[in-house]
Amino acid sequence: MTTTAPVSDRPHRTATRPSVRAGRAGGQHLAGPLAHIVLGLAALASLFPLYWTLVAASTDSHAVVSSPPPMLPGGNLFENPTACTRTWASPGPA
């Protein structure tokens, strides 16, 4: 015996995914130009302390505390750490 499904007069409905709107949970937000500018400035601001550490390590202590301080690295980048370790390694006055 063969069975057949009843034919419906309604159109066949398929499961559709609801449209995703921005601003809702799971939605995708597109960043505008202002967001890119703000993020770029934040990235530069977070990199400045690393750059200032390089500048301070490559100049002498008098130049770092002078007003205005130097903004370009000096030529003593490799000499300053060795001088610092020599100072720590040498015995001080008793």
C-alpha positions as CSV (number, residue, x, y, z in Angstrom):
1,M,0.0,0.0,0.0
2,T,1.3,3.4,-0.9
3,T,0.6,6.5,1.1
4,T,0.8,10.1,0.0
5,A,0.9,13.3,1.9
6,P,-2.1,15.5,1.7
7,V,-1.6,18.4,-0.7
8,S,-2.0,21.8,1.0
9,D,-3.4,24.9,-0.6
10,R,-1.0,27.1,1.3
11,P,2.4,28.0,-0.2
12,H,5.3,26.1,1.2
13,R,7.1,28.1,3.9
14,T,10.8,27.8,4.4
15,A,12.7,28.6,7.6
16,T,14.3,32.0,7.1
17,R,16.8,33.7,9.3
18,P,15.6,37.0,10.7
19,S,17.5,40.0,9.4
20,V,20.3,41.1,11.6
21,R,20.2,44.8,12.4
22,A,23.0,46.9,13.6
23,G,22.6,47.8,17.3
24,R,21.2,44.5,18.3
25,A,22.9,41.6,20.0
26,G,24.9,39.7,17.4
27,G,24.7,42.4,14.9
28,Q,27.6,43.8,13.0
29,H,28.6,47.4,13.5
30,L,30.5,49.2,10.8
31,A,33.0,51.7,12.1
32,G,32.9,55.2,10.6
33,P,35.9,57.4,9.9
34,L,35.7,59.0,13.3
35,A,36.1,55.7,15.0
36,H,39.2,55.0,12.9
37,I,40.7,58.4,13.8
38,V,40.1,57.9,17.5
39,L,41.6,54.4,17.4
40,G,44.6,55.7,15.5
41,L,45.2,58.4,18.0
42,A,44.9,55.9,20.9
43,A,47.4,53.7,19.2
44,L,49.9,56.6,18.8
45,A,49.3,57.6,22.4
46,S,50.0,54.1,23.6
47,L,53.3,53.9,21.6
48,F,54.6,57.2,22.9
49,P,55.9,55.8,26.3
50,L,57.9,53.2,24.4
51,Y,59.4,55.9,22.2
52,W,60.2,58.1,25.2
53,T,62.0,55.2,26.8
54,L,64.2,54.8,23.7
55,V,64.9,58.6,23.8
56,A,65.7,58.6,27.5
57,A,67.9,55.5,27.2
58,S,70.0,57.0,24.4
59,T,70.7,60.5,26.0
60,D,72.5,61.5,29.1
61,S,70.5,62.4,32.3
62,H,71.1,66.1,31.9
63,A,69.5,66.2,28.5
64,V,66.4,64.2,29.6
65,V,65.6,66.5,32.4
66,S,66.3,69.7,30.4
67,S,63.4,71.9,29.3
68,P,62.3,71.2,26.5
69,P,63.5,67.6,26.5
70,P,64.9,66.1,23.3
71,M,62.4,64.4,21.1
72,L,65.0,62.5,19.0
73,P,67.1,59.6,20.2
74,G,70.8,60.4,21.1
75,G,73.9,58.5,20.1
76,N,74.5,56.8,23.5
77,L,71.9,54.0,23.2
78,F,74.5,51.2,23.6
79,E,76.9,53.0,25.9
80,N,74.4,54.0,28.6
81,P,73.3,50.4,29.6
82,T,76.9,49.3,29.8
83,A,77.8,52.3,31.9
84,C,74.9,51.5,34.2
85,T,76.0,47.9,34.7
86,R,79.5,49.0,35.4
87,T,78.2,51.3,38.1
88,W,76.2,48.5,39.7
89,A,79.1,46.0,39.5
90,S,81.7,48.3,41.0
91,P,81.9,48.3,44.8
92,G,80.8,51.5,46.4
93,P,82.3,53.2,49.4
94,A,81.9,51.2,52.6
